[in-house]
Amino acid sequence: MNNIKAVLEKQIKDTLKNKTILIQFVMFPALTLIMENLVQIENMPNHFFAKLFSVMYVGMAPLTCMAAILAEEKEQNTLRVLLMSNVKPWEYLMGTGFYIWAICMAGACIFALCGEYAGMSLILFLLTMSVGIITSIILGAAIGTHSKNQMTATSITLPVMMLLSFLPMLSMFNTNIRRAASAFYTQQISMLLQQTDMSWSLKGAGVVLINILIAAVFFICAYRRCGLE
């Protein structure tokens, strides 16, 4: 626990210095606050921007941040130093992953505030966001572990991030895209947020579970091939 806590504190200090990572956590919550309060369009669904940006946030922020942090520390050999300082790989991953999850959940609370969720709806919304964030963190860890440097991580992360973040938005305007997007967890989360009762269907839960398993398999394969050094 001491090692995990040390990694967590290190990541907090590094993020305050790294504006590229910091802006990932701040951008969509800030946009949601602005758009929800300033933009009013006739016949627009209630809290349209809160629901739209929360899904984009799930597919973008935890994924890019986890991949960028891992790739950066591998490139600068700080990760090697940590591992040589008796920090086990799982302790590093747990500390970094929990840090990203906690920051992203703080952002999810802003989305919940903008969406005026309360009571059971608030709990279901935060649980849904948590599942999506964890899935993105695992996928980001797979990309960061596979990448030798930040440039490689960025080149892999960008198309994955675009796919996960923008497919749910594009699916609103095209039925063919909607069918294809239904295989991704971000689309299932988007569909769930459109419901008033926010109840998971068996199919939706199955798709999200399969996505988590696929992300975990990618990470295991990347770790066995490249490790964290």
C-alpha positions as CSV (number, residue, x, y, z in Angstrom):
1,M,0.0,0.0,0.0
2,N,2.9,2.4,0.7
3,N,4.2,1.8,-2.8
4,I,0.8,2.4,-4.4
5,K,0.4,5.5,-2.3
6,A,3.8,6.8,-3.4
7,V,2.9,6.2,-7.1
8,L,-0.4,7.9,-6.6
9,E,1.3,11.0,-5.1
10,K,3.9,11.0,-7.9
11,Q,1.2,11.0,-10.6
12,I,-0.6,13.9,-8.9
13,K,2.5,16.0,-8.8
14,D,3.5,15.1,-12.4
15,T,0.0,16.0,-13.7
16,L,0.1,19.5,-12.2
17,K,3.3,20.0,-14.2
18,N,2.1,18.3,-17.4
19,K,-0.5,20.6,-19.0
20,T,-1.1,18.1,-21.8
21,I,-2.4,15.5,-19.4
22,L,-4.2,18.0,-17.2
23,I,-6.3,19.4,-20.0
24,Q,-7.6,16.0,-20.8
25,F,-9.3,15.9,-17.4
26,V,-10.6,19.5,-17.6
27,M,-11.7,20.0,-21.2
28,F,-15.0,18.1,-21.5
29,P,-16.3,19.0,-18.0
30,A,-15.6,22.7,-18.7
31,L,-17.2,22.5,-22.1
32,T,-20.3,20.8,-20.6
33,L,-20.7,23.6,-18.0
34,I,-20.4,26.2,-20.7
35,M,-22.7,24.6,-23.3
36,E,-25.4,23.5,-20.8
37,N,-25.7,27.0,-19.4
38,L,-25.2,29.1,-22.5
39,V,-26.6,27.2,-25.5
40,Q,-30.3,26.8,-25.9
41,I,-31.7,25.2,-29.1
42,E,-35.3,24.7,-29.9
43,N,-36.5,21.0,-29.5
44,M,-33.1,20.0,-28.2
45,P,-33.3,17.1,-25.7
46,N,-32.8,17.9,-22.0
47,H,-29.2,17.9,-21.0
48,F,-28.1,17.0,-24.5
49,F,-24.5,18.2,-24.0
50,A,-24.1,16.6,-20.6
51,K,-24.9,13.2,-22.0
52,L,-23.0,13.7,-25.2
53,F,-19.8,14.9,-23.6
54,S,-19.8,12.4,-20.8
55,V,-19.6,9.6,-23.3
56,M,-16.9,11.3,-25.2
57,Y,-15.0,11.9,-21.9
58,V,-15.2,8.2,-21.1
59,G,-13.7,7.2,-24.5
60,M,-11.0,9.9,-24.5
61,A,-9.6,11.1,-21.2
62,P,-8.8,7.9,-19.3
63,L,-7.6,6.2,-22.5
64,T,-5.2,8.9,-23.6
65,C,-3.9,9.7,-20.1
66,M,-3.1,6.1,-19.2
67,A,-1.3,5.4,-22.5
68,A,0.6,8.8,-22.4
69,I,1.7,8.3,-18.8
70,L,3.0,4.8,-19.3
71,A,4.7,5.6,-22.6
72,E,6.3,8.8,-21.2
73,E,7.7,7.1,-18.2
74,K,9.0,4.2,-20.3
75,E,10.7,6.6,-22.7
76,Q,12.3,8.7,-19.9
77,N,13.3,5.5,-17.9
78,T,11.6,6.8,-14.8
79,L,9.5,3.6,-14.9
80,R,12.7,1.5,-14.9
81,V,13.9,3.4,-11.8
82,L,10.6,2.8,-10.0
83,L,10.8,-0.9,-10.7
84,M,14.4,-1.0,-9.5
85,S,13.3,0.8,-6.3
86,N,11.2,-2.2,-5.2
87,V,8.0,-1.0,-6.8
88,K,6.2,-4.0,-8.3
89,P,4.6,-3.7,-11.8
90,W,1.1,-4.3,-10.4
91,E,1.6,-1.7,-7.7
92,Y,2.6,0.9,-10.3
93,L,-0.4,0.0,-12.5
94,M,-2.8,0.0,-9.5
95,G,-1.5,3.4,-8.3
96,T,-1.6,5.0,-11.8
97,G,-4.9,3.4,-12.7
98,F,-6.6,4.4,-9.5
99,Y,-5.3,8.0,-9.8
100,I,-6.8,8.3,-13.3
101,W,-10.0,6.7,-12.3
102,A,-10.4,9.1,-9.3
103,I,-9.7,12.2,-11.4
104,C,-12.1,11.0,-14.1
105,M,-14.8,10.2,-11.6
106,A,-14.5,13.8,-10.3
107,G,-15.2,14.9,-13.8
108,A,-18.1,12.5,-13.9
109,C,-19.6,14.3,-10.9
110,I,-19.5,17.5,-12.9
111,F,-21.4,15.8,-15.7
112,A,-23.9,14.5,-13.2
113,L,-24.4,18.0,-11.8
114,C,-24.9,19.5,-15.3
115,G,-27.3,16.6,-16.1
116,E,-29.2,17.2,-12.8
117,Y,-29.0,13.6,-11.8
118,A,-30.2,12.8,-8.3
119,G,-31.0,9.8,-6.1
120,M,-30.9,6.5,-7.8
121,S,-30.3,8.1,-11.2
122,L,-27.1,9.7,-9.8
123,I,-25.9,6.4,-8.5
124,L,-26.6,4.6,-11.7
125,F,-25.0,7.4,-13.8
126,L,-21.8,7.3,-11.7
127,L,-21.6,3.5,-11.8
128,T,-22.1,3.5,-15.5
129,M,-19.3,6.1,-15.9
130,S,-17.1,4.1,-13.6
131,V,-17.4,1.0,-15.7
132,G,-16.6,2.9,-18.9
133,I,-13.6,4.7,-17.3
134,I,-12.2,1.4,-16.0
135,T,-12.5,-0.2,-19.5
136,S,-10.7,2.8,-21.1
137,I,-8.0,2.7,-18.5
138,I,-7.3,-1.0,-19.2
139,L,-7.2,-0.3,-23.0
140,G,-4.9,2.7,-22.4
141,A,-2.6,0.5,-20.2
142,A,-2.4,-2.0,-23.1
143,I,-1.4,0.7,-25.6
144,G,1.1,2.3,-23.2
145,T,2.7,-1.0,-22.4
146,H,3.0,-1.9,-26.0
147,S,4.5,1.5,-27.0
148,K,8.2,2.2,-26.7
149,N,7.7,6.0,-26.6
150,Q,5.1,8.8,-26.6
151,M,5.1,9.2,-30.3
152,T,4.2,5.5,-30.8
153,A,1.5,5.7,-28.1
154,T,0.0,8.8,-29.7
155,S,-0.2,7.3,-33.1
156,I,-2.0,4.2,-31.7
157,T,-4.2,6.1,-29.2
158,L,-5.5,8.7,-31.7
159,P,-7.5,6.5,-34.0
160,V,-8.8,4.3,-31.1
161,M,-9.8,7.5,-29.2
162,M,-11.6,8.9,-32.2
163,L,-13.4,5.6,-32.8
164,L,-14.6,5.3,-29.2
165,S,-15.4,9.0,-28.6
166,F,-17.1,10.0,-31.9
167,L,-19.0,6.9,-33.0
168,P,-21.7,7.5,-30.4
169,M,-22.2,11.0,-31.7
170,L,-22.2,10.0,-35.3
171,S,-24.6,7.1,-34.6
172,M,-27.3,9.7,-33.8
173,F,-27.4,10.6,-37.5
174,N,-26.9,7.3,-39.3
175,T,-28.5,3.9,-38.7
176,N,-25.6,2.0,-40.3
177,I,-23.1,3.7,-38.0
178,R,-25.4,3.0,-35.1
179,R,-25.4,-0.8,-35.9
180,A,-21.6,-0.8,-36.1
181,A,-21.1,1.3,-33.0
182,S,-23.3,-1.0,-30.9
183,A,-20.3,-3.4,-30.6
184,F,-18.4,-0.8,-28.6
185,Y,-18.9,0.0,-24.9
186,T,-19.1,3.8,-25.4
187,Q,-22.1,3.3,-27.7
188,Q,-23.8,1.1,-25.1
189,I,-23.2,3.7,-22.4
190,S,-24.6,6.4,-24.7
191,M,-27.7,4.4,-25.3
192,L,-28.1,3.8,-21.6
193,L,-27.9,7.5,-20.8
194,Q,-30.7,8.3,-23.2
195,Q,-33.0,6.2,-21.1
196,T,-34.9,7.8,-18.3
197,D,-34.6,4.7,-16.0
198,M,-31.0,3.9,-17.1
199,S,-31.6,0.2,-16.9
200,W,-29.0,-2.1,-18.4
201,S,-30.3,-4.6,-21.0
202,L,-28.8,-8.1,-21.1
203,K,-27.3,-7.4,-24.5
204,G,-25.8,-4.0,-23.5
205,A,-24.2,-5.5,-20.3
206,G,-22.9,-8.4,-22.4
207,V,-21.3,-6.1,-24.9
208,V,-19.6,-4.0,-22.2
209,L,-18.3,-7.2,-20.5
210,I,-16.9,-8.5,-23.8
211,N,-15.2,-5.1,-24.4
212,I,-13.6,-5.3,-20.9
213,L,-12.4,-8.8,-21.5
214,I,-10.9,-7.8,-24.9
215,A,-9.1,-4.9,-23.4
216,A,-7.8,-7.1,-20.7
217,V,-6.5,-9.6,-23.2
218,F,-4.8,-6.8,-25.2
219,F,-3.1,-5.7,-22.0
220,I,-2.0,-9.2,-21.0
221,C,-0.5,-9.8,-24.5
222,A,1.2,-6.4,-24.5
223,Y,2.6,-7.0,-21.0
224,R,4.0,-10.4,-21.9
225,R,5.6,-9.1,-25.0
226,C,7.0,-5.8,-23.8
227,G,6.7,-5.6,-20.0
228,L,6.9,-2.2,-18.3
229,E,10.6,-1.6,-18.7
